[in-house]
Amino acid sequence: MSSSISTTSLDINYPVAGVDNDTQGFRDNYSVIKQNFDFAKTEIEDLQDGVARIDGSNNFNGNSIINATLLGSRLSNNITYATGTATNQSLSYNQGQVYVVRASGNITLTLSDFPLSNFSTMRLILTSDGNNRVVTFAVQGGGNIKKDSNIAWTGSSVTVGSSSNPVIIEASTYDKVTFYLRYLGSFSWYILLLKI
């Protein structure tokens, strides 16, 4: 965007020293200066409202970031339910793209607030209170769920039975209607013994 600020109409040789100068020249210069201050104010406010900041959060309102190299970027984590929940929960994409959930009862997790027309993915790290807990998945507004062919699925549910070995599920959609759930695995500690 080019600036509207212009100094071409400003008479830098006015007033003329040693001459009785007409006040109209002062008024003309002040008018140009005021107009440029007004332009500067508008342009600064536009920059304050419409550019990415490094000292705060940015909302790009669906605008594209093109030809960028992202280093050190991360997904937003939500660990609200990491200490346990026995009630059904809504997992909002706006509140995090990685959820840590400990089921202390059979629960339904509803995937919500995904973008309407962009491919989006959420990771779910699931544990239980040490008992077998059935975690069922639903979609806000009643969308469709399609799952991979892993035998861990029973309908749109998985059973989680460990407090320390999480089950990780990936939920993806491109239209906020059909969600694709992928069972990434159950992860546990292994002790490797080396014989020397």
Backbone as CSV, one residue per row, in Angstrom:
resi,resn,N_x,N_y,N_z,CA_x,CA_y,CA_z,C_x,C_y,C_z
1,MET,0.845,-1.168,0.000,0.000,0.000,0.000,0.888,1.228,0.000
2,SER,0.608,2.157,-0.913,1.391,3.390,-0.952,0.777,4.417,-0.009
3,SER,1.619,5.283,0.500,1.184,6.283,1.466,0.508,7.454,0.758
4,SER,-0.503,8.026,1.407,-1.171,9.226,0.886,-0.452,10.500,1.299
5,ILE,0.531,10.356,2.174,1.262,11.535,2.648,2.077,12.103,1.501
6,SER,1.948,13.411,1.290,2.664,14.081,0.207,3.142,15.448,0.677
7,THR,4.371,15.773,0.330,4.913,17.090,0.690,5.077,17.982,-0.535
8,THR,4.603,17.557,-1.700,4.810,18.346,-2.917,4.076,19.684,-2.879
9,SER,2.963,19.741,-2.143,2.219,21.001,-2.067,2.730,21.923,-0.970
10,LEU,3.701,21.457,-0.221,4.240,22.263,0.874,5.306,23.214,0.324
11,ASP,5.139,24.502,0.565,6.093,25.509,0.086,7.196,25.634,1.122
12,ILE,8.326,24.958,0.877,9.405,24.942,1.864,10.163,26.269,1.887
13,ASN,9.931,27.151,0.919,10.600,28.453,0.873,9.753,29.568,1.481
14,TYR,8.679,29.187,2.119,7.782,30.172,2.715,7.845,30.053,4.226
15,PRO,7.926,31.118,4.971,7.974,32.514,4.544,9.365,32.910,4.044
16,VAL,9.360,33.951,3.270,10.598,34.498,2.731,11.161,35.490,3.739
17,ALA,12.428,35.293,4.085,13.057,36.170,5.081,13.162,37.601,4.574
18,GLY,12.907,38.572,5.465,13.070,39.997,5.152,11.953,40.572,4.312
19,VAL,10.863,39.814,4.106,9.754,40.281,3.267,8.482,40.216,4.105
20,ASP,7.588,41.162,3.862,6.273,41.118,4.523,5.451,40.028,3.827
21,ASN,5.373,38.850,4.472,4.730,37.684,3.863,3.230,37.692,4.136
22,ASP,2.469,37.332,3.115,1.011,37.228,3.239,0.670,36.029,4.123
23,THR,-0.304,36.171,4.994,-0.696,35.068,5.878,-1.309,33.899,5.116
24,GLN,-1.742,34.112,3.903,-2.328,33.014,3.122,-1.308,31.898,2.902
25,GLY,-0.049,32.241,2.719,1.004,31.237,2.546,1.146,30.359,3.773
26,PHE,1.029,31.012,4.971,1.066,30.221,6.204,-0.118,29.261,6.259
27,ARG,-1.290,29.794,5.918,-2.498,28.960,5.966,-2.398,27.794,4.991
28,ASP,-1.861,28.050,3.805,-1.711,26.971,2.818,-0.770,25.880,3.337
29,ASN,0.387,26.298,3.894,1.332,25.316,4.423,0.736,24.543,5.599
30,TYR,0.068,25.250,6.529,-0.560,24.571,7.665,-1.637,23.592,7.204
31,SER,-2.355,23.959,6.144,-3.395,23.069,5.619,-2.782,21.769,5.082
32,VAL,-1.648,21.906,4.358,-0.964,20.722,3.838,-0.422,19.871,4.990
33,ILE,0.150,20.539,6.004,0.689,19.811,7.154,-0.424,19.070,7.880
34,LYS,-1.555,19.732,8.114,-2.689,19.091,8.795,-3.209,17.907,7.990
35,GLN,-3.345,18.092,6.668,-3.823,17.002,5.829,-2.887,15.796,5.919
36,ASN,-1.570,16.042,5.927,-0.610,14.945,6.034,-0.661,14.272,7.399
37,PHE,-0.904,15.066,8.468,-1.094,14.458,9.786,-2.325,13.556,9.787
38,ASP,-3.409,14.006,9.130,-4.619,13.176,9.045,-4.333,11.879,8.291
39,PHE,-3.606,11.981,7.161,-3.228,10.775,6.411,-2.375,9.845,7.285
40,ALA,-1.392,10.421,8.001,-0.505,9.625,8.837,-1.293,8.921,9.936
41,LYS,-2.240,9.626,10.545,-3.063,9.026,11.595,-3.834,7.831,11.054
42,THR,-4.471,8.000,9.888,-5.244,6.915,9.273,-4.357,5.723,8.942
43,GLU,-3.177,5.990,8.377,-2.279,4.904,7.979,-1.689,4.186,9.185
44,ILE,-1.369,4.919,10.247,-0.842,4.294,11.463,-1.913,3.428,12.117
45,GLU,-3.154,3.925,12.180,-4.243,3.130,12.753,-4.479,1.863,11.945
46,ASP,-4.368,1.969,10.607,-4.521,0.792,9.760,-3.413,-0.220,10.057
47,LEU,-2.193,0.247,10.244,-1.095,-0.652,10.587,-1.304,-1.281,11.957
48,GLN,-1.766,-0.482,12.923,-1.985,-1.014,14.263,-3.065,-2.094,14.266
49,ASP,-4.071,-1.954,13.402,-5.189,-2.898,13.381,-4.989,-4.055,12.409
50,GLY,-4.095,-3.901,11.414,-4.100,-4.868,10.331,-2.804,-5.567,10.020
51,VAL,-1.806,-5.495,10.890,-0.555,-6.193,10.600,-0.273,-7.213,11.694
52,ALA,0.565,-8.180,11.374,0.965,-9.182,12.364,1.897,-8.541,13.376
53,ARG,1.685,-8.887,14.633,2.503,-8.340,15.712,3.336,-9.458,16.320
54,ILE,4.516,-9.091,16.811,5.359,-10.082,17.469,5.221,-10.011,18.980
55,ASP,4.404,-9.089,19.474,4.241,-8.946,20.923,2.840,-9.323,21.399
56,GLY,2.094,-10.031,20.561,0.749,-10.444,20.952,0.183,-11.443,19.964
57,SER,-1.016,-11.944,20.272,-1.689,-12.900,19.395,-2.202,-12.190,18.150
58,ASN,-2.289,-12.939,17.058,-2.767,-12.397,15.791,-3.930,-13.236,15.276
59,ASN,-4.956,-12.571,14.781,-6.077,-13.250,14.147,-6.079,-12.837,12.677
60,PHE,-5.785,-13.770,11.794,-5.681,-13.460,10.377,-7.028,-13.532,9.657
61,ASN,-8.104,-13.811,10.382,-9.462,-13.789,9.830,-9.592,-14.569,8.531
62,GLY,-8.945,-15.724,8.449,-9.080,-16.564,7.265,-8.193,-16.153,6.100
63,ASN,-7.369,-15.125,6.265,-6.457,-14.717,5.198,-5.300,-15.702,5.099
64,SER,-4.768,-15.859,3.899,-3.701,-16.824,3.657,-2.344,-16.242,4.015
65,ILE,-1.478,-17.094,4.532,-0.064,-16.771,4.706,0.647,-17.572,3.625
66,ILE,1.213,-16.881,2.655,1.739,-17.530,1.457,3.262,-17.458,1.444
67,ASN,3.889,-18.535,0.988,5.329,-18.607,0.789,6.093,-18.300,2.076
68,ALA,5.664,-18.905,3.170,6.303,-18.688,4.463,7.075,-19.932,4.878
69,THR,8.173,-19.727,5.556,8.921,-20.817,6.160,8.719,-20.710,7.657
70,LEU,8.092,-21.729,8.243,7.811,-21.712,9.668,8.856,-22.540,10.397
71,LEU,9.531,-21.925,11.327,10.511,-22.608,12.160,10.084,-22.446,13.609
72,GLY,10.147,-23.515,14.358,9.817,-23.430,15.773,8.343,-23.195,16.049
73,SER,7.475,-23.489,15.087,6.046,-23.315,15.311,5.495,-24.557,15.998
74,ARG,4.351,-24.427,16.638,3.772,-25.552,17.358,2.261,-25.468,17.325
75,LEU,1.622,-26.597,17.592,0.179,-26.628,17.732,-0.181,-26.204,19.143
76,SER,-1.355,-25.631,19.293,-1.814,-25.191,20.599,-2.332,-26.382,21.395
77,ASN,-1.854,-26.540,22.631,-2.242,-27.663,23.478,-3.322,-27.251,24.457
78,ASN,-4.234,-28.161,24.740,-5.258,-27.940,25.756,-5.216,-29.137,26.700
79,ILE,-4.823,-28.885,27.939,-4.690,-29.978,28.911,-5.752,-29.868,30.005
80,THR,-6.870,-29.207,29.677,-7.942,-28.987,30.638,-8.408,-30.273,31.303
81,TYR,-8.502,-31.361,30.534,-9.065,-32.607,31.052,-7.993,-33.651,31.344
82,ALA,-6.737,-33.216,31.468,-5.635,-34.154,31.670,-5.677,-34.821,33.031
83,THR,-6.336,-34.208,34.000,-6.381,-34.793,35.342,-7.595,-35.685,35.540
84,GLY,-8.454,-35.774,34.536,-9.581,-36.700,34.612,-10.922,-36.039,34.400
85,THR,-11.781,-36.723,33.650,-13.154,-36.290,33.472,-14.051,-37.512,33.314
86,ALA,-15.190,-37.466,33.971,-16.174,-38.541,33.847,-17.389,-38.058,33.089
87,THR,-17.347,-36.810,32.609,-18.487,-36.235,31.893,-18.128,-36.003,30.433
88,ASN,-19.155,-35.955,29.611,-18.960,-35.693,28.188,-18.354,-34.306,28.004
89,GLN,-17.502,-34.172,27.002,-16.807,-32.902,26.784,-16.861,-32.509,25.318
90,SER,-16.899,-31.197,25.098,-16.777,-30.642,23.747,-15.338,-30.164,23.581
91,LEU,-14.663,-30.642,22.541,-13.280,-30.268,22.281,-13.259,-29.253,21.144
92,SER,-13.091,-27.985,21.498,-13.141,-26.897,20.521,-11.795,-26.723,19.834
93,TYR,-11.814,-26.711,18.507,-10.600,-26.468,17.733,-10.029,-25.094,18.046
94,ASN,-10.904,-24.150,18.393,-10.459,-22.800,18.727,-9.680,-22.747,20.036
95,GLN,-9.847,-23.767,20.873,-9.176,-23.785,22.168,-7.933,-24.659,22.183
96,GLY,-7.648,-25.325,21.095,-6.448,-26.149,21.017,-6.538,-27.158,19.898
97,GLN,-5.377,-27.540,19.373,-5.330,-28.559,18.322,-4.773,-29.876,18.843
98,VAL,-4.326,-29.876,20.099,-3.898,-31.097,20.776,-4.589,-31.116,22.131
99,TYR,-5.397,-32.152,22.383,-6.098,-32.290,23.658,-5.545,-33.487,24.415
100,VAL,-5.326,-33.285,25.708,-4.914,-34.363,26.601,-6.107,-34.644,27.509
101,VAL,-6.629,-35.867,27.428,-7.849,-36.214,28.165,-7.623,-37.507,28.948
102,ARG,-7.947,-37.468,30.234,-7.951,-38.686,31.053,-9.392,-39.018,31.378
103,ALA,-9.851,-40.164,30.916,-11.235,-40.580,31.149,-11.338,-41.279,32.490
104,SER,-12.192,-40.752,33.359,-12.438,-41.424,34.637,-13.840,-42.014,34.660
105,GLY,-14.419,-42.139,33.467,-15.712,-42.769,33.255,-15.876,-42.936,31.756
106,ASN,-16.929,-43.609,31.323,-17.210,-43.694,29.894,-17.684,-42.312,29.433
107,ILE,-17.064,-41.773,28.391,-17.358,-40.398,27.981,-17.523,-40.299,26.467
108,THR,-18.187,-39.210,26.057,-18.270,-38.846,24.642,-17.517,-37.546,24.456
109,LEU,-16.617,-37.524,23.485,-15.870,-36.320,23.132,-16.428,-35.795,21.814
110,THR,-16.946,-34.569,21.847,-17.547,-33.964,20.659,-16.557,-33.007,20.027
111,LEU,-16.228,-33.237,18.762,-15.317,-32.377,18.012,-16.092,-31.153,17.550
112,SER,-15.613,-29.962,17.914,-16.396,-28.757,17.622,-15.518,-27.607,17.147
113,ASP,-16.181,-26.650,16.500,-15.591,-25.363,16.089,-14.440,-25.496,15.103
114,PHE,-14.465,-26.529,14.269,-13.444,-26.648,13.227,-13.729,-25.630,12.126
115,PRO,-12.700,-25.166,11.403,-12.928,-24.244,10.285,-13.818,-24.890,9.226
116,LEU,-14.606,-24.069,8.550,-15.600,-24.574,7.603,-14.980,-25.140,6.334
117,SER,-13.976,-24.486,5.781,-13.528,-24.892,4.443,-12.020,-25.089,4.342
118,ASN,-11.362,-25.383,5.437,-9.924,-25.646,5.399,-9.630,-26.993,6.029
119,PHE,-8.595,-27.660,5.537,-8.189,-28.919,6.142,-7.651,-28.635,7.532
120,SER,-8.175,-29.332,8.524,-7.783,-29.109,9.911,-7.618,-30.448,10.608
121,THR,-6.661,-30.508,11.523,-6.370,-31.732,12.245,-6.266,-31.454,13.734
122,MET,-6.794,-32.385,14.523,-6.681,-32.320,15.977,-6.105,-33.648,16.458
123,ARG,-5.187,-33.590,17.398,-4.643,-34.799,18.008,-5.231,-34.944,19.399
124,LEU,-5.585,-36.169,19.759,-6.164,-36.460,21.059,-5.278,-37.481,21.756
125,ILE,-4.783,-37.129,22.924,-3.934,-38.005,23.722,-4.791,-38.479,24.890
126,LEU,-5.168,-39.755,24.857,-6.168,-40.291,25.783,-5.554,-41.288,26.757
127,THR,-5.854,-41.108,28.036,-5.537,-42.095,29.060,-6.797,-42.311,29.891
128,SER,-6.705,-43.214,30.845,-7.835,-43.454,31.748,-7.347,-43.401,33.184
129,ASP,-8.246,-43.625,34.093,-7.887,-43.674,35.513,-7.332,-45.033,35.905
130,GLY,-6.975,-45.851,34.940,-6.456,-47.198,35.193,-7.486,-48.276,34.934
131,ASN,-8.737,-47.879,34.743,-9.810,-48.816,34.410,-10.134,-48.696,32.931
132,ASN,-10.736,-49.746,32.371,-11.152,-49.674,30.974,-12.294,-48.680,30.839
133,ARG,-12.088,-47.653,30.041,-13.087,-46.609,29.803,-13.343,-46.513,28.307
134,VAL,-14.619,-46.415,27.954,-15.003,-46.291,26.548,-15.094,-44.811,26.211
135,VAL,-14.327,-44.421,25.210,-14.347,-43.042,24.732,-15.007,-43.047,23.357
136,THR,-16.158,-42.373,23.268,-16.927,-42.307,22.027,-16.747,-40.921,21.424
137,PHE,-16.683,-40.885,20.099,-16.489,-39.608,19.405,-17.761,-39.195,18.695
138,ALA,-18.025,-37.895,18.729,-19.171,-37.307,18.035,-18.704,-36.009,17.389
139,VAL,-19.553,-35.483,16.504,-19.239,-34.243,15.803,-20.322,-33.221,16.104
140,GLN,-19.911,-32.010,16.383,-20.843,-30.918,16.628,-21.800,-30.785,15.439
141,GLY,-23.072,-30.716,15.710,-24.062,-30.582,14.655,-24.393,-31.889,13.967
142,GLY,-23.825,-33.000,14.439,-24.178,-34.307,13.892,-23.483,-34.672,12.607
143,GLY,-22.250,-34.253,12.412,-21.511,-34.623,11.208,-21.192,-36.102,11.155
144,ASN,-20.539,-36.515,10.087,-20.201,-37.926,9.868,-18.811,-38.247,10.397
145,ILE,-18.655,-39.472,10.878,-17.352,-39.943,11.324,-16.974,-41.160,10.498
146,LYS,-15.771,-41.111,9.921,-15.194,-42.265,9.226,-13.894,-42.597,9.937
147,LYS,-13.665,-43.905,10.164,-12.506,-44.342,10.915,-11.601,-45.187,10.041
148,ASP,-10.350,-45.275,10.469,-9.447,-46.168,9.760,-9.805,-47.619,10.106
149,SER,-9.076,-48.558,9.578,-9.445,-49.975,9.732,-8.832,-50.630,10.960
150,ASN,-8.300,-49.858,11.885,-7.695,-50.439,13.080,-8.738,-51.194,13.899
151,ILE,-8.369,-52.361,14.415,-9.325,-53.194,15.156,-9.675,-52.608,16.528
152,ALA,-8.999,-51.537,16.923,-9.295,-50.916,18.220,-10.659,-50.225,18.223
153,TRP,-11.189,-49.938,17.032,-12.469,-49.232,16.937,-13.645,-50.169,17.164
154,THR,-14.615,-49.717,17.937,-15.924,-50.350,18.044,-16.924,-49.257,17.705
155,GLY,-17.416,-49.271,16.488,-18.223,-48.136,16.041,-17.350,-46.887,16.032
156,SER,-17.802,-45.839,16.711,-16.991,-44.620,16.801,-16.373,-44.494,18.191
157,SER,-16.053,-45.640,18.800,-15.500,-45.662,20.160,-14.197,-46.449,20.210
158,VAL,-13.357,-46.069,21.187,-12.166,-46.837,21.521,-12.164,-47.041,23.030
159,THR,-11.515,-48.111,23.453,-11.379,-48.373,24.886,-9.977,-47.983,25.317
160,VAL,-9.925,-47.209,26.392,-8.657,-46.759,26.956,-8.558,-47.353,28.351
161,GLY,-7.440,-48.014,28.653,-7.365,-48.707,29.928,-6.140,-48.417,30.761
162,SER,-5.319,-47.479,30.356,-4.082,-47.229,31.091,-3.986,-45.772,31.516
163,SER,-3.407,-45.563,32.702,-3.188,-44.193,33.174,-1.841,-43.649,32.709
164,SER,-0.984,-44.511,32.183,0.350,-44.054,31.793,0.703,-44.321,30.334
165,ASN,-0.036,-45.194,29.663,0.241,-45.515,28.267,-0.881,-44.946,27.399
166,PRO,-0.695,-43.775,26.823,-1.788,-43.116,26.116,-2.126,-43.758,24.773
167,VAL,-3.385,-43.574,24.404,-3.862,-43.871,23.060,-3.932,-42.531,22.331
168,ILE,-3.398,-42.487,21.130,-3.412,-41.231,20.380,-4.287,-41.395,19.147
169,ILE,-5.235,-40.459,19.019,-6.185,-40.437,17.900,-5.977,-39.137,17.142
170,GLU,-6.029,-39.215,15.825,-5.968,-38.021,14.982,-7.323,-37.835,14.313
171,ALA,-7.902,-36.637,14.454,-9.186,-36.307,13.819,-8.948,-35.219,12.787
172,SER,-9.382,-35.454,11.551,-9.160,-34.493,10.460,-10.461,-34.259,9.702
173,THR,-10.592,-33.055,9.149,-11.729,-32.724,8.295,-11.322,-31.627,7.324
174,TYR,-12.015,-31.563,6.198,-11.793,-30.457,5.273,-13.086,-29.670,5.034
175,ASP,-14.206,-30.155,5.597,-15.473,-29.472,5.340,-16.341,-29.305,6.596
176,LYS,-15.817,-29.719,7.756,-16.529,-29.592,9.033,-17.764,-30.483,9.099
177,VAL,-17.935,-31.361,8.126,-19.086,-32.258,8.090,-18.632,-33.703,8.281
178,THR,-17.665,-34.129,7.482,-17.131,-35.479,7.592,-15.772,-35.417,8.280
179,PHE,-15.634,-36.215,9.346,-14.384,-36.266,10.104,-13.755,-37.638,9.922
180,TYR,-12.453,-37.640,9.725,-11.697,-38.867,9.522,-10.858,-39.106,10.777
181,LEU,-11.152,-40.206,11.470,-10.451,-40.534,12.703,-9.457,-41.650,12.444
182,ARG,-8.236,-41.421,12.892,-7.175,-42.393,12.690,-6.578,-42.776,14.043
183,TYR,-6.551,-44.065,14.297,-5.957,-44.605,15.521,-4.452,-44.674,15.293
184,LEU,-3.704,-43.775,15.928,-2.257,-43.743,15.703,-1.523,-44.775,16.538
185,GLY,-2.133,-45.211,17.651,-1.516,-46.272,18.429,-1.656,-46.068,19.922
186,SER,-1.260,-47.120,20.631,-1.171,-47.070,22.089,0.309,-47.078,22.415
187,PHE,0.728,-46.080,23.181,2.159,-45.887,23.397,2.522,-46.230,24.837
188,SER,3.591,-47.019,25.000,3.985,-47.445,26.339,5.495,-47.370,26.476
189,TRP,5.938,-47.449,27.729,7.363,-47.445,28.033,7.949,-48.822,27.760
190,TYR,9.099,-48.826,27.183,9.835,-50.068,27.017,11.206,-49.900,27.633
191,ILE,11.633,-50.885,28.357,12.966,-50.841,28.951,13.867,-51.693,28.075
192,LEU,14.918,-51.097,27.613,15.857,-51.800,26.750,17.043,-52.246,27.605
193,LEU,17.233,-53.529,27.686,18.360,-54.074,28.448,19.468,-54.468,27.488
194,LEU,20.597,-53.959,27.758,21.748,-54.272,26.923,22.650,-55.272,27.644
195,LYS,23.069,-56.287,26.938,23.995,-57.283,27.515,25.395,-56.896,27.082
196,ILE,26.204,-56.663,28.083,27.586,-56.221,27.777,28.550,-57.362,28.028
